[in-house]
Amino acid sequence: MSQQELVRFISRRDAVKLLAGSAAAACSLPIVNNGVARAATPPVHMHNLIQVSPPAGPYTPKFFKPDQMKMLGELVEIIIPSDDHSPGAKEARVHEYLDEVVFDAAPADKDLWTQGLEAVERMAQRDPGRAFLLCSPEQQLGLVEEISRNEERPQTLEERFFKALKNATVNGYYTSAIGIHEDLQYLGNDYLSEFPGCVHPEHGGK
């Protein structure tokens, strides 16, 4: 099974609805702490929100370890994979965005992300019995499906981690150049030199 054939957890349209319907998505990164979604303080994270021009060259992680960065790269790609329309979250460098944001996060939020990754790794070691990065795409997808089942009411550490990961992945992707211009195909606002108003006769137009 190819990456394009893997079942999405969210559709592109659902992702846009999630962003449009959440004021927090416009000003801060939703992070889940103790199962409750909250918004991080805007001044801390504002510089991370629009990542339309990522730095050239290899990225140097600020918070996560190299293997954790690789794991995040695979996880965000499962949530928003590449398809025939546009590249996915990994190519959009969403995992680098997450590293930047978690680096600035509160200690409790840092713990959620590090312990969440560790919990998913333990699941992989238990079944299918190998490191997450050595699992097949189908096995990785199966693990993420397992931790996503109680997304609306997360109880376990890995379930709370998934909710934070999904929300942050959507924010990161749709504030990236790929998400904005290639997926949403946003070309920028048009300038109107004049506004003619309504031209329908029943509204008084001519």
Beta strands, then each sheet from edge to edge (+ up, - down):
strand 1: 30-33
strand 2: 36-39
sheet 1: 1+ 2-
end
